């Protein structure tokens, strides 16, 4: 595909997203309808789509659609804005030749330049909904602008070294033999940041034999912070794909259990555990009130700390949805608290930047449950080089 054809494809996919389709579903649907597109084409189109979704408001403003949230830009305006933000001349892409999008209209020939972004309202130039300005300001204070600027750009790719099978230097050497460059990351003891050929990882021998696993460095740092017990019983209560359960299993000889309210999210855990050489027992039904030495609750949340990876969630979040999430979080904590043995610990984790889901959530829980004390808690900022996370460790009396 030509660069112009990729631009046309990205516009089509973005129009699907604007109409309500999740980004991943829109990308998959396009790929199924255009099976001639190779992997490099699909990757380039995906990069365009996600770049726009991370910078949707600034793209709209620079693309000529204005900066008001109630004025929805179409895919064409958003791509036009992205090209201008990158300093590229859109006339070379909007030619109408072959599979290129139609030529620019007279009203599209001039637009707001990058130099004008500084004069726009903060939520527009830093790409987030207006209503989030106050909650983000409370949570991030002076870090708001640098954090939100980071979240406008692509996230790094991280690997977790599986210490059951190897260590960081040997994992790096194995990856290097396959052309994958990495460097240790200080945020977590087993973290490697991928510096070269990230798209080769899933087909690499190092990955397929379980030497490494894809996992954000901040997610790994959460497990380091919790310092899970080496023996006993550990329950990952909101396991999803099992990333944190796998990280715990790599460093603990405890019995590891995984549960999720939507069991289908756990469908890959068995294969991932076999590859890693560990044992994780899936519990598709709610666990009985058996004593666990650690219950980890990586709760559903706004995902605001990981908006680089799932940027469409930024635009879907509303005040009503945030209120609903905080209620769900408290319900999960109340149910999970009953599954901890006296003297055991409850871990609370979000990938959120918002105090409502983090420090305030822990305070609310402790106000209702005087049988728990906060041992320690930590906010991991995207300024530390990975996603934004919050983690609290609470001990049952």
N, C-alpha and C positions, 0 to 999 in steps of 0.2 A: 504494500500500500504506500502511496505517496504521502508526504506530510500533510498535504491538503485534504486527502481522503481521510486521514486520521482525525483531522479537525472536524470534518463533517460527521464522522462517527461519534466523536465526543459530544457534539451539539445534539445529536439524536438521543444519546443516552441521558444527557442532562435534562432534556425535555421530559423524558420518562420519569426522572427523579423529581422534577418540579411538579409533575402530575401526581406524585405520591408514592412511586415505587422506591423501595430501599435501594441504595446504590449498588450493593452486590447483586441483587436480583436483576437490576437494569443492565448491568454489565454482562451477567450470564445470559440473559435473554438476547442481547445483541450478538454475543458470540455464537449462540445457537442458530441465529438467523443468518449469520455471515461466516460459515464454516471455512471459507477460503482464507480468512485472516489467520496469519501465523502467530506464534507465541510472542515474537518481538512486536508485532502490530498490536496485539491485545495488551501487552505490557505498556506500550507507549500511550495507548488510548486510556487505559486505566490511570496512568500517571496524570494525564490531562484532566480527567474527570475529578480525581481526588484533589488535584491542585486547585481547581475551581471551588470545590466544596469547602476546602479549608479557608478560602478567601472570597467567599460568596458575596459579601456586602461590598468589599472594595472593588471586586470585579464588576459588580453591577454599576457602581458609581462611575468607574473609569470607562465602562463599556457603554455609557450613555443612558442607562436605565434609571438613574437617580439613586439616592441614598435612603429613601423611605422604605421601611419594612413592609408597608401595605401595598407597595408597588412591586409586583413580582417580575423579575427579569426572566427572559427566556434563555435557552441554551446559547443562542447566537450572540446575544449581548454579553453573556458571561464569558464566553470564549474570547470575544473581542476585547473585553476588559483584561483578561488574563494575558493576552499577547501584549497589550499596552503596558501592563504592569511589569512585564519582562523586558520591556524596551524593544520589542519586535514590531515591525511594520505589518499590520494586518492585511494591507492591500496585496501582499505577496501570497497570502493564503486564501483570501476571499476573491477568487478570480472567476469562478463559474466554469472553468475548464475541467473536463473530465469529471472526477468525483469531488471536485472542490466546491465549497459553499458558494452561493451566488455572490456577485460583486457587491461591494459596499454601496449602500444607498447614500444620497447626498447628506442626509441627516446623520449618517454614521462616519463620515469622513473626518470630522473633528470630534474630539472627546476630551474629557478631563485627563490631564497627564498625571504621571506619578508624582510630580512636584506639587500637585494640588492636594494630595492625600493629607498632608499635615494640617490643612485647614478644615478637614472634615471632622465630624463628631467622633469621639473616641471609639464607640462601638462599631462605627463604620470602618474606620481605618485599621482597627484591630480585629474586625470580623467576629462579632458576637451580637446576640439580640440585645436591644435596648434595655429590656427589663432586668437583664443580668448585671448591669453596670453596678448597681448598689450591692448585691450579694458578693460579687467578685471583689469589689473595693474593700468590703469588710474583711473578707478572707485573706486577700493578698496584700493589701495596703500598698506599700511602695513598690512591691514586686509585680503589681498588676500589669503594667505596660510591657516589661521584658518577658513575663510569662506568656501573655497573650500574643505577643509577637512571635515567640517560639512556636506556639500552637498553630500559626498560620503556615507552617512549613512541614515538610516531610519528616517523619520520625526516623531515628536510627534503627537499625536491625541488631538485635542482641541474641546471643546464644547462652545457654546455661551448660556448663561442663558437668557431665554426669560423674560425680566422684566415685560412684560404684564401679566405674570401668576405667577411669583415667584421671589425669589432673590437667590443669590449664596449659602448661608448656607442651605436654604430649598431644593434647587436643589441637592446639594451635599448629603444631607440626603436621598432624594428619590432615587438617584442613588446608594448610599451605601446599601440600603435595597435590591437592586437587584444584589449586588456583584460587582458593578462598582466603582472602586476607583478613586478619583479625588483630585486635589488641585488647589487653585486659582493661576492664573498666572498674574504677575504684568504688563504685556504689555497692557492689556485692562480691562476695569472695569467689564465686564461681562464674562471674560474668565475663563474656567476651563481646566486644563491639565489632560488628562486621564492617570492614573498610573496603572490601573489594569482592565483587562477584556474588552478591547476596542471593541472586536468583538461582545460583547453582546449589544452594544448601540442601534442598529437599531431595535432590538426586545424588547427593554426595555419599560416599561410603561412610564417612564419619557420622553423618546423620542417620543413615539407614541401619547402622550397627549400634546405635544408641550411645555413642560417645558424647553427643551434644543434643540439646533440645532447644527449639526456639522459645524464648521467654524474655520479656522485657526486663532490663536490669533492676528497675524499681520493684517489679513483682518479685524478683529474686531477693531484693533487699528486705522485703516484708518478711520472708521466711527467716532470713538471718536475724532480724529483729525479734521475732517470736521465739527463736532458739528452742525448737520443739524438743520434747523429752526423747531420750534415746531408747526408752522402753515403755511398755504400757499400751494404751489404746488412744489413737488419734482419729478424729472425725473431721473431714472436710465437708461441712454442712451445705455449702452452696458451690459444689465442685465444678460445675460447667465441664469444660474439656479436661480438667484434672491437672492443670499446670502446677498449682501449688502443692497438690497431693504428691505429684511426681517429685517435686523439689524436696519435700519433706522425706519421702521414701528413700531418696538418694543419700540421706545423712542420718537416718534413724532406723533402728531395728524394731521400733514399735509396730503394732498391728495398725495398718492404715485403712480407713474406711472412707468411702466417697458417696455422697448423697446429693441429689439435686431435685428441686420441685418439678422440674421438667426433665424426666429421665433421658429423653432423647439427646439432650446436650452431652450426656456422658458416653455416647456411643463409641468414641475413639479411645476411651481410657484403657480398655483391655489391651488393645494393640500397642498403645504407647508404653504401657507398663511392661509388656513382653520385650519390646525393643530396648527398654532401659534396664531390664534385668531385675525388676522389683515386683512386689505383689501388692495390689490394691484391690480391696473388696468393694464392689459396687453395691449400694443399697438403694434399690429402686423405690421401695416403700419408705415412708418416714421411719427413722430409727426408733427403736424402743428406748425407754428411759434407762439405758444401760450407762454405767459410769465410764466416762472418757477422761483421760488425763489432760487432753487439749481438744477443744472444739473450735474450729476455725470457721468464721462466717465472713466470707468475701461477698458482701451483700449486693443485690441489685442497686444501682445508683445512677446518677446522671451521666457518668462516664466522662465528666469534664476534664479530668486529668489525662485522658487518652483521646482527646478530640483530634489529634493529628492522625490517629489510626482509624477512627470512625467519625469523620467530620459531619456526616448527615445528622448524627445525634445532637449536635450543637443547635441545629436549626429546628429540630423537632421538640426540644425541651420547652415546656411551658411552666408557669407558676403552679398550675393545677397538677401537672405531672410531678413536679418536684415535691409538692405536698403529699401526693400519693406515695412516692418513693420513701419519704421519711416515715410514713406510717408502716410501710412494708418492712423497713429496716428495724423498727422497734418490735414488730411482731416476730421477726426472725430471731432477734436477740432474746426475747422472752422465752421462745420455744427452745432455743439452743441452750439457754442457761440451765435448763432442767436436766441436760444431758452430761453435765460436768460433775465429776466426783469431787467431794469436799477436798479442798487443797489443790484442786486442778485449776486449769486456766481456760478462759474464753478469749479468743482472738477476734477482733472486729476490724474489717478491712474494707476500704472503698478505693476506687480509682477516681475520686472526686476532689475538686479544689474547694468545694463550698463548705463553710462551717456548719451549715444546717445538717449536713450529712456526716460530719466528722466530729469535732469536739462537742458540738451541741447534742449530737445523738448519744454520745457516751454519757454526758451529764444527765440527759433524760432517763436513760436506762438505769443509772446508778440511783437516781432519785426514787425510782420505783422498786429497786432491788438492792436493799441494804446488805444483802448477803455477799456482795462483790465489792472488791476494792480495785482501783486502777493502779496497776504496777508501773506502767510506763506507756507513753504514747508518742508517736512521731508523725510529722507531716513531711513527705518527700516531695520536693519541688521539681518541676520540669527544669529549673535552672541547674539542677544537679546532673542533667544530661540524659534523663530518661523520662518516663511518664510521671504524672503526678499521682501520688498515692497517700493514703492516710492509714495508719495502723495503731491499734490500741490493744494492750494486753491487760486483761482483768483477771483477778484471782478470786476463786470462791472460798469463802471463809470456812 
